């Protein structure tokens, strides 16, 4: 996210510098802003992506809980029977506990990595789609510049195109679904 904001700020500065070079007589500026977080939160497509990621996270949580439960059962068995087991059986049970701990640690690391990859992939795809949508909307409606609200310290609500972009995303989603 930090890189995205830095990139957006650099693009904004470059765009404003380029606009300053336009002769005053040629300046018919049409500027808009959009709130990407609102678009993500308020569209059916954003909700669908969030639901997919939440389902993956829940599935991974359940997998980890199962391994954790198995580990706890082994530990309980060890505590309950360790005094009555032979040294060989106690060592065997201890090794099973260690293997289960290694399995749990590996599963946790794997789940975290898989979630991270899926979230990053979804974010990159969403950002690409939003930029394509903003470009197409800007061209179609004659905008000189459309900026994300994160890089604009002040703007009049009259230039906010977020609601229109939300409508377009939902229309495209309904048309593809």
Secondary structure, 3 states (H helix, E strand, C coil): CHHHHHHHHHHHHHHHHHHHCCCHHHCCCCEEEECHHHHHHHCHHHHHHHHHHHHHHHHHHHHHHHHHHHHHHHHHHHHHHCCCCCHHHHHHHHHHHHHHHHHHHHHHHHHHHHHHHHHHHHHHHHHHHHHHHHHHHHHHCCCCEEEEHHHCCCCCHHHECHHHHHHHHHHHHHHHC
